[in-house]
Amino acid sequence: MDKLFLNKSQSVAFTGHRNIIGNKRPELRVAVDNALIELYQSGYRNFINGMAMGFDLLAASA
């Protein structure tokens, strides 16, 4: 398998809590969506996370 090369200056990592209070999830999702749009417009192209339950998966689905 070829080595994966990611330009660090174009990379962002998301990680967070496993437990998200249910009523905060929609508000958090909007904030993550907005952050991703802003980051993409600023030139970031690599979005990385650990795929753990909670915030990681919320960010990955965005």
C-alpha positions in Angstrom: 0.0 0.0 0.0 1.3 3.4 -0.9 2.1 5.8 1.9 -0.6 8.4 2.6 0.7 11.9 2.5 -1.4 14.8 4.0 -0.2 18.3 3.9 -0.3 19.4 7.5 -1.0 23.0 6.5 -4.2 21.8 4.9 -5.3 19.4 7.7 -7.6 19.7 10.7 -8.4 17.1 13.3 -11.6 16.8 15.2 -12.0 15.1 18.6 -14.3 15.6 21.5 -16.5 14.1 24.1 -18.2 10.7 23.7 -21.4 11.9 25.4 -23.3 14.8 23.9 -26.4 16.1 25.8 -29.3 15.2 23.5 -30.8 18.7 23.3 -27.3 20.2 22.5 -26.8 17.9 19.4 -28.6 20.1 16.8 -26.9 23.2 18.0 -23.5 21.5 17.9 -24.2 20.1 14.5 -24.9 23.6 13.1 -21.7 24.9 14.7 -19.6 22.1 13.2 -21.2 22.6 9.8 -20.4 26.3 9.9 -16.8 25.6 11.1 -16.3 23.1 8.2 -17.5 25.6 5.6 -15.2 28.3 7.0 -12.2 25.9 7.1 -12.8 24.7 3.6 -13.1 28.2 2.3 -9.8 29.0 4.1 -8.0 26.2 2.1 -8.2 23.2 4.5 -8.8 19.9 2.6 -8.0 17.1 5.0 -10.4 16.5 7.9 -9.4 13.8 10.3 -11.0 12.3 13.4 -10.8 9.1 15.5 -14.3 7.8 14.6 -15.3 7.4 18.3 -18.9 7.6 19.4 -20.1 11.1 20.2 -18.5 14.2 18.8 -16.1 12.4 16.5 -18.9 10.7 14.5 -20.9 14.0 14.5 -18.0 15.8 12.9 -17.4 12.9 10.4 -21.0 12.9 9.3 -20.8 16.7 8.7 
